Amino acid sequence: MLESSTQDLSTDALARDPDGTRDQARLLDTQRAFDSVAPDYDGPRGNNELIQRMRVTLWNTVQNLLPTGSHIVDLGCGTGLDAVEFARRGYRVLATDWSPGMIARTRERARTSELADKVDVEHLGVQELARLEGSFDGMYSNFGPLNCALDLPAVAAQCARLVRPGGVLVFSVIGRICPWEVAHYVRRGRFRRAMVRAARGATPVGMNKHTIWTRYYLPREFYRAFAGAFALDDYRALSLFMPPPYLVDRYRRRPERYERLGRLDDALGAWPLLRDMGDHFLIVMRRR
């Protein structure tokens, strides 16, 4: 399925950075950050109650759009929670990630779940999709791996090559406007941190004493990279009324109150204007 095992940067990335030095450094920074948290990423950092709520929204969206038995690609699979869930639901999954530590966790999860025959696992970053061959019914990506793409139009072009006409993309992307985050940091006097999502271009974000290079998007800003080959079906806010996952302790103190806010997310998250905000947004695109 993969053309080679090389981990070199894509041609498109090198065209923007001729000697590859800056892009390679940023990719390695991000890779090391996720490797450093892979052993405990199923805990509060990567799968608390608020994260799980968003996971289920993506799971059900994919299931509503693609029939059981479809062949789908997980871009940025993390520890394989999504890939194994889709395998349980009857899908064939190719799980990919740029972090070797995350890939090792995914392989182990597929093996211990006795679903390794339904989950193929490849060490492959989103910048390396040109190495991938085949035709797929759809792709999904959960919790922002595509925010780390150095060249989103290049990723979009590879998605168009790999997804069959009529196939779908379902991506959970970190949004640019998160009212909860702004309020949280402004109250603490951390004004620069409150405005970090307003930055243009790749922004360094700390995690576990490492750096993740991240870009933040409005939904239609993100969609522009895919518009040539994909029609925009729908998008909605995730964690708009609910607090973002790093405020899970607040949720745990008063879960009943915040579940009511979660129901507002469900009811109003697709409304105009509101759907452009939130910790993440869920966007659905269909191959023309």
Phi, psi and chi 1 to 4 in degrees:
 res  aa     phi    psi   chi1   chi2   chi3   chi4
   1 MET       -  -33.9 -164.9  169.8  -71.1      -
   2 LEU   -96.1  141.9  -67.7  176.4      -      -
   3 GLU   -72.0  -34.5  -69.4 -174.5  -29.9      -
   4 SER  -159.3  173.0   71.1      -      -      -
   5 SER   -99.9    6.9   60.8      -      -      -
   6 THR   -61.5  147.7 -179.7      -      -      -
   7 GLN  -111.0   20.8  -64.1  178.3   18.9      -
   8 ASP   -66.6  160.6  -68.0  -17.8      -      -
   9 LEU   -71.0  157.8  -57.3 -177.0      -      -
  10 SER   -68.4  157.9   71.0      -      -      -
  11 THR   -58.9  -39.6  -59.1      -      -      -
  12 ASP   -65.0  -40.2  -64.9  -51.9      -      -
  13 ALA   -66.0  -39.5      -      -      -      -
  14 LEU   -68.2  -30.6  -69.5  172.0      -      -
  15 ALA   -63.8  -33.7      -      -      -      -
  16 ARG   -81.1  -23.0  -66.1 -173.7  -60.9  103.7
  17 ASP  -136.8   81.9 -178.9   15.7      -      -
  18 PRO   -48.9  -41.5  -27.6   35.0      -      -
  19 ASP   -92.6   -1.2   64.1    3.9      -      -
  20 GLY    73.5    1.7      -      -      -      -
  21 THR   -65.2  -51.2  -56.6      -      -      -
  22 ARG   -66.2  -48.1 -177.7 -166.9   62.3 -170.5
  23 ASP   -63.5  -41.8  -78.7   -7.0      -      -
  24 GLN   -63.9  -40.0 -174.6  167.9   31.0      -
  25 ALA   -62.4  -42.1      -      -      -      -
  26 ARG   -67.8  -40.6  -70.5  178.4  173.5 -178.8
  27 LEU   -63.4  -42.0  -73.8  167.3      -      -
  28 LEU   -68.5  -36.4  -69.2  175.6      -      -
  29 ASP   -56.0  -49.0  -77.8  -13.9      -      -
  30 THR   -65.2  -41.8  -61.0      -      -      -
  31 GLN   -60.6  -46.0 -176.7 -177.3   77.2      -
  32 ARG   -64.2  -36.7  -69.3  178.6 -174.0  125.8
  33 ALA   -60.9  -46.6      -      -      -      -
  34 PHE   -74.5  -33.0  -78.3  103.0      -      -
  35 ASP   -58.9  -38.2  -81.8  -13.9      -      -
  36 SER   -67.3  -25.9   76.8      -      -      -
  37 VAL  -104.9   -3.9  -61.2      -      -      -
  38 ALA   -55.5  -40.0      -      -      -      -
  39 PRO   -61.1  -32.0  -25.5   35.7      -      -
  40 ASP  -120.6   23.8   65.2  -10.8      -      -
  41 TYR   -73.6  -13.1 -155.6   63.1      -      -
  42 ASP   -82.1   -2.9  -67.3  -16.0      -      -
  43 GLY   -89.1 -152.8      -      -      -      -
  44 PRO   -56.6  -31.7  -26.1   34.9      -      -
  45 ARG   -66.6  -37.2 -168.8 -164.2  -54.4  -89.0
  46 GLY  -119.0   -8.8      -      -      -      -
  47 ASN  -155.9   53.0 -163.7   41.6      -      -
  48 ASN   -83.3 -175.6   62.9   45.6      -      -
  49 GLU   -60.1  -38.4  -63.0   92.6  -38.5      -
  50 LEU   -72.7  -36.0  -61.3  177.6      -      -
  51 ILE   -66.0  -43.7  -70.2  174.6      -      -
  52 GLN   -61.5  -35.7 -175.0   60.8   24.8      -
  53 ARG   -60.8  -41.9 -161.4  176.6 -163.7  -76.6
  54 MET   -70.1  -35.6  -70.1 -166.0  -79.8      -
  55 ARG   -56.6  -48.0  -84.3 -168.2 -161.9  -78.0
  56 VAL   -62.0  -36.2  171.8      -      -      -
  57 THR   -60.3  -45.3  -59.7      -      -      -
  58 LEU   -65.9  -44.7 -178.4  137.7      -      -
  59 TRP   -54.2  -49.4  -66.5  -13.1      -      -
  60 ASN   -70.1  -32.2  -67.6  -19.6      -      -
  61 THR   -64.3  -46.9  -60.5      -      -      -
  62 VAL   -60.6  -44.4  171.5      -      -      -
  63 GLN   -64.3  -33.5 -172.6  164.5   25.7      -
  64 ASN   -71.9  -21.6  -72.1  -21.2      -      -
  65 LEU  -100.9  -27.8  -67.8  168.7      -      -
  66 LEU  -125.7  131.9  -71.5  170.7      -      -
  67 PRO   -69.5  154.6   25.4  -33.9      -      -
  68 THR   -54.4  140.0  -60.0      -      -      -
  69 GLY    96.8   -9.4      -      -      -      -
  70 SER   -64.1  151.4  -64.3      -      -      -
  71 HIS   -99.4  116.9 -163.5 -175.1      -      -
  72 ILE  -128.2  154.9   55.5  179.7      -      -
  73 VAL  -111.9  133.0 -178.8      -      -      -
  74 ASP   -98.5  112.9 -175.3  -29.1      -      -
  75 LEU   -92.7  109.1  -60.3  177.7      -      -
  76 GLY    81.9   63.6      -      -      -      -
  77 CYS   -75.9  -12.3   62.8      -      -      -
  78 GLY    58.8 -133.3      -      -      -      -
  79 THR   -86.9    7.3   63.9      -      -      -
  80 GLY    89.9   10.5      -      -      -      -
  81 LEU   -59.2  -45.0  -73.8  165.3      -      -
  82 ASP   -69.5  -44.6  -61.1  -39.0      -      -
  83 ALA   -59.6  -44.1      -      -      -      -
  84 VAL   -69.2  -36.7  166.8      -      -      -
  85 GLU   -62.3  -43.5  175.9   63.3   22.4      -
  86 PHE   -67.3  -36.0  -79.4  117.9      -      -
  87 ALA   -61.8  -40.4      -      -      -      -
  88 ARG   -61.7  -33.7  -75.2 -163.5 -174.7  102.7
  89 ARG   -83.0    2.5  -64.5 -172.9 -176.8 -157.9
  90 GLY   100.4   12.3      -      -      -      -
  91 TYR   -94.0  155.9  -66.4   88.2      -      -
  92 ARG   -96.5  127.2  -62.9  160.0   53.6 -147.0
  93 VAL  -124.2  132.4 -175.6      -      -      -
  94 LEU  -104.0  109.1  171.3   60.6      -      -
  95 ALA   -95.9  125.8      -      -      -      -
  96 THR  -128.1  150.1   67.5      -      -      -
  97 ASP  -161.5  152.6 -157.1  -74.6      -      -
  98 TRP   -83.2  -16.3  175.5 -128.8      -      -
  99 SER   -95.0  117.7  161.0      -      -      -
 100 PRO   -59.2  -35.0  -23.0   33.0      -      -
 101 GLY   -63.2  -41.9      -      -      -      -
 102 MET   -66.9  -39.6  -66.4  -65.9 -171.4      -
 103 ILE   -61.6  -41.6  -75.4  -64.6      -      -
 104 ALA   -61.7  -40.6      -      -      -      -
 105 ARG   -64.4  -40.8  -67.3  -68.0  -47.0  -80.5
 106 THR   -64.7  -44.4  -62.0      -      -      -
 107 ARG   -59.5  -43.0  -73.0 -162.2  174.3  106.7
 108 GLU   -66.7  -41.2  178.6   63.6   13.2      -
 109 ARG   -63.3  -44.3  170.9  164.3  -86.5  116.9
 110 ALA   -62.3  -39.3      -      -      -      -
 111 ARG   -67.2  -49.3 -175.0 -172.3   66.4   78.2
 112 THR   -70.5  -22.4   58.2      -      -      -
 113 SER   -85.4   -1.8  -59.5      -      -      -
 114 GLU    58.7   39.2  -60.7 -176.5   -9.8      -
 115 LEU  -125.3   17.6  -69.3  165.4      -      -
 116 ALA   -61.8  -24.4      -      -      -      -
 117 ASP   -73.9  -14.9   58.7  -32.8      -      -
 118 LYS  -108.0   -7.4  -66.6 -176.9  178.1  179.7
 119 VAL  -124.3  107.8 -178.7      -      -      -
 120 ASP   -87.5  139.2  -65.1  -44.3      -      -
 121 VAL  -125.4  126.8 -175.0      -      -      -
 122 GLU  -133.0  135.9  -61.7  -71.8   -5.0      -
 123 HIS   -78.1  100.3  178.7 -154.5      -      -
 124 LEU  -153.6  120.8 -179.7   79.5      -      -
 125 GLY   -83.8  161.6      -      -      -      -
 126 VAL   -62.9  -24.0  -64.5      -      -      -
 127 GLN   -77.0   -3.7   76.2  -80.0    0.3      -
 128 GLU  -113.2   17.4  -60.0  179.0  -59.3      -
 129 LEU   -62.7  -19.8  -72.7  176.4      -      -
 130 ALA   -61.8  -20.2      -      -      -      -
 131 ARG   -77.3  -16.8  -68.2  170.9   45.2 -155.1
 132 LEU   -87.7  138.1 -168.9   59.3      -      -
 133 GLU  -120.5  154.3  -69.4  -61.9  -36.5      -
 134 GLY   125.2  178.5      -      -      -      -
 135 SER  -127.9  131.8  178.2      -      -      -
 136 PHE  -124.2  153.8  -60.1   90.8      -      -
 137 ASP   -80.0  -21.9  -60.9  -55.9      -      -
 138 GLY  -177.5  172.1      -      -      -      -
 139 MET  -137.5  151.1  -65.4 -179.6  171.2      -
 140 TYR  -137.6  159.3   67.1   89.6      -      -
 141 SER  -150.5  129.8 -177.9      -      -      -
 142 ASN  -117.1  133.4 -143.9   -6.7      -      -
 143 PHE    68.2   35.8  -59.1  113.0      -      -
 144 GLY    90.8   15.0      -      -      -      -
 145 PRO   -55.2  -33.1  -28.1   36.3      -      -
 146 LEU   -74.2  -15.3  -67.5  172.5      -      -
 147 ASN   -66.8  -19.9  -68.2   87.1      -      -
 148 CYS   -93.5   -1.3  -60.1      -      -      -
 149 ALA   -68.0  128.3      -      -      -      -
 150 LEU   -75.8  -26.5  -62.0  178.4      -      -
 151 ASP  -137.8   86.5 -171.5  -18.8      -      -
 152 LEU   -64.0  -40.6 -169.3   61.0      -      -
 153 PRO   -59.1  -34.9  -27.9   37.4      -      -
 154 ALA   -66.7  -39.6      -      -      -      -
 155 VAL   -62.6  -43.9  173.3      -      -      -
 156 ALA   -60.5  -40.6      -      -      -      -
 157 ALA   -63.3  -38.8      -      -      -      -
 158 GLN   -71.4  -36.0  -66.7  -58.4  -35.9      -
 159 CYS   -60.4  -41.2  -69.3      -      -      -
 160 ALA   -64.1  -36.3      -      -      -      -
 161 ARG   -68.5  -34.5 -179.9  179.4   65.6   85.3
 162 LEU   -94.4  -23.5  -67.0  163.6      -      -
 163 VAL   -96.5  131.0  174.0      -      -      -
 164 ARG   -67.0  155.8   62.5  168.1  177.7   79.5
 165 PRO   -55.1  133.4  -27.5   36.5      -      -
 166 GLY    89.2  -12.7      -      -      -      -
 167 GLY   -71.6  166.1      -      -      -      -
 168 VAL  -125.7  152.5  -63.1      -      -      -
 169 LEU  -113.2  132.7  -53.7  178.7      -      -
 170 VAL  -128.3  107.3 -178.5      -      -      -
 171 PHE  -121.7  132.6  -65.0  153.9      -      -
 172 SER   -98.2  118.6  171.3      -      -      -
 173 VAL  -124.6  141.4 -178.7      -      -      -
 174 ILE   -70.9  125.8  -54.8  171.1      -      -
 175 GLY   -86.4  167.6      -      -      -      -
 176 ARG   -85.5  -29.8 -173.1  177.5  -72.0  -75.9
 177 ILE  -116.2  107.0  -56.4  171.6      -      -
 178 CYS  -123.3   95.6 -179.2      -      -      -
 179 PRO   -56.0  -38.7  -26.0   35.6      -      -
 180 TRP   -58.5  -44.7  -95.4  100.5      -      -
 181 GLU   -66.4  -43.6 -179.1  165.6  -63.9      -
 182 VAL   -59.9  -48.1  172.8      -      -      -
 183 ALA   -63.2  -41.2      -      -      -      -
 184 HIS   -60.0  -47.0  175.6   71.4      -      -
 185 TYR   -82.4  -31.3  -74.1  110.6      -      -
 186 VAL   -63.3  -42.2  164.8      -      -      -
 187 ARG   -59.2  -27.2  -75.2 -175.8   61.1 -166.6
 188 ARG   -95.8    5.6  -75.3  154.2 -178.6   77.2
 189 GLY    74.6   13.7      -      -      -      -
 190 ARG   -97.3   73.7  -62.2  179.5   61.2 -176.0
 191 PHE   -69.8  -38.4  -59.8  107.0      -      -
 192 ARG   -65.2  -41.0  -69.7 -176.2   62.1 -176.0
 193 ARG   -66.1  -34.5  177.5   61.1 -176.9   85.0
 194 ALA   -62.9  -27.3      -      -      -      -
 195 MET  -105.4   14.0  -61.6  -53.1  -64.0      -
 196 VAL   -61.6  -31.4   69.5      -      -      -
 197 ARG   -74.2  -12.3  -62.0 -167.8 -171.0 -150.7
 198 ALA   -77.8  -10.7      -      -      -      -
 199 ALA   -64.4  146.5      -      -      -      -
 200 ARG  -101.0  145.2  -61.4  -71.7  173.7  173.7
 201 GLY    81.7 -174.8      -      -      -      -
 202 ALA   -69.6  128.8      -      -      -      -
 203 THR  -119.2  129.5  -57.4      -      -      -
 204 PRO   -74.9  126.7   25.3  -30.6      -      -
 205 VAL  -124.7  128.9  176.9      -      -      -
 206 GLY   -77.9  141.9      -      -      -      -
 207 MET  -151.3  118.8 -175.4  173.0   74.0      -
 208 ASN    55.8   41.6 -156.8   31.8      -      -
 209 LYS    67.5   18.8  -60.5 -178.4 -179.4  179.0
 210 HIS  -123.4  178.7  -67.3  -89.6      -      -
 211 THR  -122.3  132.0  -60.9      -      -      -
 212 ILE  -108.7  128.8  -58.9  170.5      -      -
 213 TRP   -90.5  116.0  -70.9   90.3      -      -
 214 THR  -127.0  141.3  -54.3      -      -      -
 215 ARG  -115.1  139.2  -75.7  176.7  166.9   83.0
 216 TYR  -105.5  146.9  -61.9   98.8      -      -
 217 TYR  -135.9  148.0  -64.4   97.9      -      -
 218 LEU   -81.5  153.9  -66.7  170.2      -      -
 219 PRO   -55.1  -48.9  -29.2   37.1      -      -
 220 ARG   -73.5  -25.6  -71.9 -172.2  177.1  -86.5
 221 GLU   -63.9  -44.2  179.2 -175.7   14.2      -
 222 PHE   -63.7  -44.0 -179.6   86.3      -      -
 223 TYR   -62.1  -30.1  170.0   63.5      -      -
 224 ARG   -53.8  -34.3  -80.4 -159.5  -64.8  -92.1
 225 ALA   -66.3  -24.3      -      -      -      -
 226 PHE  -104.7   -6.0  -65.1   82.9      -      -
 227 ALA   -62.9  -26.8      -      -      -      -
 228 GLY   -64.7  -35.2      -      -      -      -
 229 ALA  -116.8  -11.2      -      -      -      -
 230 PHE  -127.3  137.6  -67.7   88.3      -      -
 231 ALA   -88.7  143.0      -      -      -      -
 232 LEU   -82.2  113.5  177.8   60.2      -      -
 233 ASP   -83.0  -47.1  -93.2   15.9      -      -
 234 ASP  -172.0  157.9 -166.1   18.6      -      -
 235 TYR  -153.6  157.8   64.7   91.2      -      -
 236 ARG  -152.2  157.7   64.0  175.1  -61.4  115.7
 237 ALA   -76.2  145.6      -      -      -      -
 238 LEU  -121.1  131.9  -62.8  175.3      -      -
 239 SER    54.6   60.4  -80.4      -      -      -
 240 LEU   -93.7  -57.2  170.4   57.5      -      -
 241 PHE   -82.5  -35.6  -63.5   98.0      -      -
 242 MET   -68.9  147.3  -85.2  -75.7 -139.2      -
 243 PRO   -70.8  157.5   22.8  -30.8      -      -
 244 PRO   -65.8  159.9   19.1  -27.3      -      -
 245 PRO   -58.9  -28.0  -29.3   37.8      -      -
 246 TYR   -73.4   -6.2   56.3   82.3      -      -
 247 LEU  -103.5   30.1  -63.6  179.8      -      -
 248 VAL   -62.3  -29.1   67.9      -      -      -
 249 ASP   -61.8  -35.5  -72.8  -16.6      -      -
 250 ARG   -63.7  -43.5 -179.0 -171.9  -67.4  -98.2
 251 TYR   -60.0  -43.3  167.9   88.3      -      -
 252 ARG   -67.0  -25.2  -72.3  170.5  178.3  167.3
 253 ARG   -72.6  -32.5  -72.4 -166.3  -66.2  -91.1
 254 ARG  -141.4   65.8  -60.9 -172.8   65.8 -179.3
 255 PRO   -60.3  -35.3   19.3  -30.6      -      -
 256 GLU   -63.8  -41.9  -61.4   83.8    2.7      -
 257 ARG   -61.9  -44.6  173.5 -172.0  178.5 -174.5
 258 TYR   -76.3  -25.8  -72.7  105.2      -      -
 259 GLU   -65.7  -32.7  -78.1  -59.8  -35.4      -
 260 ARG   -64.0  -39.2  -71.6 -163.9  -66.6  -88.1
 261 LEU   -66.3  -34.7  -66.5  179.1      -      -
 262 GLY   -62.1  -36.4      -      -      -      -
 263 ARG   -67.4  -30.4  -70.7 -167.3  -75.0  -85.4
 264 LEU   -65.8  -40.8  -76.9  179.3      -      -
 265 ASP   -54.6  -47.6  -86.0  -15.2      -      -
 266 ASP   -63.0  -40.1  -62.5  -22.7      -      -
 267 ALA   -81.1  -35.2      -      -      -      -
 268 LEU  -116.8   -4.3  -53.6  179.5      -      -
 269 GLY   -64.4  -19.2      -      -      -      -
 270 ALA   -98.8    4.3      -      -      -      -
 271 TRP   -71.1  146.1  -78.8   25.8      -      -
 272 PRO   -51.8  146.9  -26.4   35.4      -      -
 273 LEU    72.1  -53.7  -62.4 -178.3      -      -
 274 LEU   -62.1  -36.1  -66.6  179.7      -      -
 275 ARG   -69.8  -11.0   63.3 -176.4  179.6  173.0
 276 ASP   -88.1    1.8  -68.2  -53.0      -      -
 277 MET  -121.1  179.2  -62.7 -176.0  -77.2      -
 278 GLY   115.9  162.5      -      -      -      -
 279 ASP   -61.1  -44.0 -176.1   56.3      -      -
 280 HIS  -129.8  168.6  -73.8   65.3      -      -
 281 PHE  -130.5  150.4   58.6   85.5      -      -
 282 LEU  -106.6  121.0 -172.0   71.9      -      -
 283 ILE  -120.0  137.3 -172.6  166.9      -      -
 284 VAL  -119.5  126.9  176.9      -      -      -
 285 MET  -129.8  145.8  -62.4  171.7  -79.6      -
 286 ARG  -120.3  134.1 -170.6  172.9  -62.5  -85.0
 287 ARG   -66.1  127.1 -178.8   72.2  166.9   87.9
 288 ARG   -68.8      -  -61.3 -176.3 -162.0  -83.1
